[in-house]
Amino acid sequence: MKITDDCIACGSCEPVCPVGAISEGEEHYVIDPNVCVECKGYYDEPQCAAACPSDAIVKA
């Protein structure tokens, strides 16, 4: 998963990540691709994308 420049830095994605792959970046939140598992083994769909109000989280 990847957070695009459409991110409004609201922080709604960070607490829903089951593996802690999301953190606050300089301009907006970022997803560490080495940690992200796209919620496989936890949920049926990526929770960060579902929680994002600006649809800024897409498959990388």
SVG drawing of the C-alpha trace seen along z (x, -y; Angstrom):
<svg xmlns="http://www.w3.org/2000/svg" viewBox="-14 -19 25 34">
<polyline fill="none" stroke="black" stroke-width="0.4" points="0.0,0.0 1.1,-3.6 -0.1,-6.9 -0.4,-9.5 0.0,-13.3 -3.8,-13.5 -3.2,-12.7 -4.6,-15.4 -2.5,-14.1 -5.5,-13.4 -3.9,-10.3 -7.0,-8.1 -4.9,-5.4 -2.1,-5.0 -4.0,-3.4 -5.8,-0.8 -2.6,0.7 -2.2,4.1 1.6,4.2 2.5,0.6 3.6,-0.1 2.2,-3.7 4.0,-6.7 3.8,-10.5 6.1,-11.7 7.3,-15.3 4.4,-16.3 1.9,-13.4 1.7,-9.9 3.8,-7.2 3.7,-3.4 6.9,-1.4 6.7,1.1 9.0,3.5 6.5,3.8 3.2,3.5 1.4,6.8 -1.8,5.3 -3.6,6.7 -3.2,10.2 -3.7,12.6 -5.5,9.9 -8.4,8.5 -10.1,9.1 -9.1,5.7 -6.4,3.1 -7.8,1.2 -5.8,-2.0 -7.6,-2.4 -10.9,-1.8 -10.2,-4.4 -8.9,-7.1 -11.4,-10.0 -9.5,-11.4 -9.0,-8.1 -5.3,-8.7 -4.2,-5.1 -3.8,-2.9 -2.1,0.4 1.6,-0.2"/>
</svg>
